[in-house]
């Protein structure tokens, strides 16, 4: 037994659900057995269909309604609603509907409606007056073409048709369920239609189609050139000449080209990628609701025209197609890096640079996650910039400044998800693409030296002579715009509804708690600068900036130990120290208070300026210092005369002594050391005969006398 379904859905009905049309073949215990457009069969449960109908997400078309719609479209040439008509056609239908209502009133009063009755002057005057009364429009019939008769001043009712035509229109109106769209005139359906209306022969149509197909080419050729070449390639056949026909004119080809969809032409001549990027339908979804939920990043390449006295004229150019050689009057090219919040459209970070590298993306991430009061004060802004944002999702294109491991890993380390947009798909990041155009035509266009959005835009304007700003001034102009102007301008983007970014920010912060604020320590490690240094007795030096703390001194114990140091470039107050080989994490404080209110880059610039000093004065100081050292060296007596030969001999003598000290064997001429066998240390030595009396022999010799204890006899006194 099937479940009870509250709506009438007979077999053969069409269910339009989620953009798909299903034909109902029958019902079973659980739902409708349906067949799709491509023959696929499935089961739609009663609960799903009932819920979709209740939520106006499902349209039920019965077989009767489907046939009525088909008949209506055949009669009106595809129209189903009066709003599809032109304003003139809608006025005609409205006036005829009013006349038919008056005729219905006459019939209800008992009058027999005939052609002759409706042609009576008194009846026509009543139809005219009553139609004006029903609609309340005294100019109901002005400018309309209801019939073939033109209205006359003495007979205003002559504007609408005679009785026979009124009866026919009334019958048609009633047969189509009183749908006013059938009351529109059908003059456009007179004559021949389709292929029958074409006055060209099949061969001439072939020529036209050949021209159009060659025109739809990525090389974007000119139609006139294609037309002339086609005439040469396709001579007139004999049968066409006998019939008095020739090549179709270029006007005919252009008229046929107008029948080709504009988007289809762009797809053919620009390519699918460029056409979709430029003429795509885009997206109208609201992609973020909370502040910091979805953050967008992008860069624009600007060609800057500048001079040594401080100048600028900028235009946005394509880095992939721009020539590596600078053009005429072009001095430098810079990048504008920008980050905005999707939910509020508030600018979160921006910077100007000469390259598009990961360092500048790190700068944007740091600026977006910190307070921007420093920029407000430095550039003289009046309003408050966007507060520090916790990042939940970051979106960027496929550029080299964002497509690299360090940038990705740092964002993931902050707890943010990373989404990379596809190349040449502006719909992935539409909000950022729009703001660059706004900045160009609202700000740069009015700065002295602006040269236009492409080369040759302003041929009568000498950009080099008019330029006056430096790249630092560009940053100032951008900061003033992104803090004082852009947040206060009404925004018509998706989800903004005409509110300003500042108003939207207040609304979002009031309705939503927002994402979690960034952790300062995590921000320093993930987005800061890192150096490996050795400790000293006083702490550590990070690029010449001193830091110390009791914990760090206890760890170093006056010895040089390797540590990793992490510094937030925007806040020099503290650094995080991680010693090698341990899990210890130490926080060190800035020990030089003069740097307390500076950023890392300002401190480095201060060091650089101090080291360079005044070039001319530094040169004279160096000369004076050299002379003082020379005088002290001569007066000390330690340094001999450098022109004396003896002053260069000490080193050679020391080298000879070092060579002799390196020898290991015995010295030449050293006597051999004699030894005595055990037990004979007190024996007297034997005397050998002279060599002349004793011949040399290798045979053993017998002893000549017997030894008396080994001592010679004492013949002299030892006293």
Steps between C-alpha positions, in 0.01 A plus 500: 500500500646834394545790740252785484642790294337844554550629143347384175771354278343282224705257295672668209562819697836679490685573826760776461731453798850650542514597134415147382168399345361155587200332333277313751443143378319375807497471877601232747497475877797738553468761227478588132660289229645756259702513178752773422570683177773252403296192586640451852245356741490551875270539799406837650368449852173661604672688783754659269243607241260627767774702671619644168147603399441662841825697461419604140794297370296257291261579214229248408379512141206271423457350151213741431706801602792378293289474187348843564847649531610332177190635321556848647864507387404393150246782482723772648827379346646393835354766732322399820474822704401858421820632658692348210338750263619850416340800673291576192381141476418496871292816453311341212426186702391706802258710293350196325458321834309803633272499192434126539405553865248767396356257240464238776306757707265566206442128459426467872238775465316286245624649174569261216857552388520501121717668242222744408426583865861589571516718189219730621637849578327521837645163605849594386482828693399304808785253447745789473375690807460192718855375416644835613291476818607144582870565458494854642734605220374786284782440251437129466465506121763761419781383273353151453448302180202283582350500154551614144290818547676811623325688783302813405447798726124489456486121549762391760347154514625438147837405648392142573386236248152430373258254654615194301863539609399568861298178509790299359746645751254432781465134400878461480541668837252264664636186332847560644377549856480878473877535466558859375812401306275365218350848451823640357493551123679240290632717220846351548367163390380622164682386191759227469712382790811289541671360192205588282552870572864491389552662158849355457570188300670200669829597338474860625421374850810282477709809415358693794558214743857458374570869570348480848696188591826662391408815694456295819871433541737570794722709272213756479515577125307783332170404336566710191827315429329165551220600263739594219702181544181290499390653170833397349482148646136434405430613139139529385371164365346485156149424627513805728610721210214368285257582781641855516650456846848603620691506825296632796602852596709573809193673648318166483791329674499765774126458547545125544782571746256700712301181541799329661503530877734769630639263764551232235705748295715583804557132577611447141726806469633536857512136602296321763719605793512872422133515400386330817725723706369819338139420415422218743180513701699515824359417840251678724541297817583668831834338577561624855298631796759558774791742516817310410309192384620535139794726414601576140851582378619621160761716327483753217801594290533876455724677253639806676638803324731679739794742509777571747318799652202278592240414237244236412259405225359151534310251289411137563675261260519124448831363637484198267482707182690812604834548329804461728635822355355819646299706258535867417487717814455185711739502793385219730227241545344427838246260645196595703426220747156506662299287745129552577230332708219339299214547746553875548726594202725682747864536387715308748852554362680663209855578392705622204807305383726462200464120496225246561661270753398307807645773727221734400235233556641456850474878543131487403433215741674684784322826424160329479547334840612814686376848581557758224511815712865546399398549134215727605738733686785479250288595197261742678176299464187619681296180538579176678632217280381142521585329829729199528335199338528135588530308174275200441536453122747676270438509124763600244572443134776286356767773507856446615454734798249261659570164334794383712562274795597759766185706442274194505662348809483831691130541431431142602706560813269790587203263481370638168391288207659582163311512171689555175302651214530360151703681238291720267182441702406841636174360640706324768605840636255756355500748790875563471488541122238776537679707765812543286294661225331723757837610640638571154211712371413664834852584620783453251301651216509839675864497605749705301680276255228237449547348155182294462407136531697400190775648280380788287191576709592866544713594197463873560620485861868528592512267799870548571475877518196488731608233744589609851458210745743241634419132569467595868236750394313221321485316830370815666232550232398135527482518881286814494264334252474162675447658844313827443307448174430143395350384834250790490374454143173308441572154362261318266677163511335171587387504862574872549159639392637853461661518845850637542781265611522688831126454562524135401789452741293642788209274405714188471676562832161551665333190355794259507771439755759470225790261480761464772765771524853400395731383781797744519755225565367285216488804273866579579618147423292452183520848345811650661868502408730219613875506565747249648745682730734427791442626852738737676548601861254786442231311303459480122516729197231473231647682199664749735194541728583388860272278711544348844312337786590324828393163360719549194802595712451196723485278193810646333705518824738738326573254219428515127209266431300465179136616515218571252349846542154603369413869468175673408614782264210720607570478875863501619416474870556126536644204313454125544823305553516124443836343602638221282473149642237588763125547518538823694330817378629832633357849463760777480437874538641786294791649693538815288204728573570728200354230272188439710257690275658403167437215263780270394532669162504847656771390741711359216455821304608698806813285532573545132468878516712517813769280346511700179503839669586803287724375215725808474540542873559126541777514238684779685452317831659190355803702386541657843469162667764347273745781572449465875570126488818560295636755748434277800666201327819697426521643849455165673829354361333165454489525123840504314559687182296324227767595243776306686582148369549365855135576578396206279752233619354391832233279352747301284720424804205377698395279210850333490483434874157348454633267229784375718262446786292268286786238451464164683821280427844527687740774411802421271828402686340382825715207664348159539395394848681175621342249733634219725355154537361397836759390761801663331457860596812486726728313253807683375516555125737282298783657305523407135845462329604761245350456163848466336611199716169317486370393166136529421319171535140402526581183705442506874813574703600316818564708810870577566488524874271406771292780648544587862168637593483738208714776663849602389773479761564818696849632434463859611356654805177691457591753763 
